[in-house]
Amino acid sequence: MTATTHSIGKHSHQAAPASGDKPAIRFIKRQTVEGITGLSCTEIYRRIGADNFPKQVMLGPKCVVWVESEIYGWMNDRIAESRAVA
């Protein structure tokens, strides 16, 4: 099992190494991305098309996933931007 931290700041989300030097990578499905971000399916793909959201990873012809750490990194960036404006 790996420990994961989520903090505010540019790409500050880091997964602890599972073994060796490589960090753990976790794939998550669209429904999970929707639950984490609060964005709808349509909005997720709209933002991907506008290059404003992490792109999906194709694992097969009918299997699409996202890299969890990229989603949290994107969220941390939105938080940082929002607080810098205030």
Protein Blocks (a to p, Z undefined) as FASTA:
>chain_A
ZZddddedehkaccddfbhjbdcdddddfklmmmmnopafklmmmmmmnopaccdddfbf
klccddfklmmmmmmmmmmmmmmmZZ
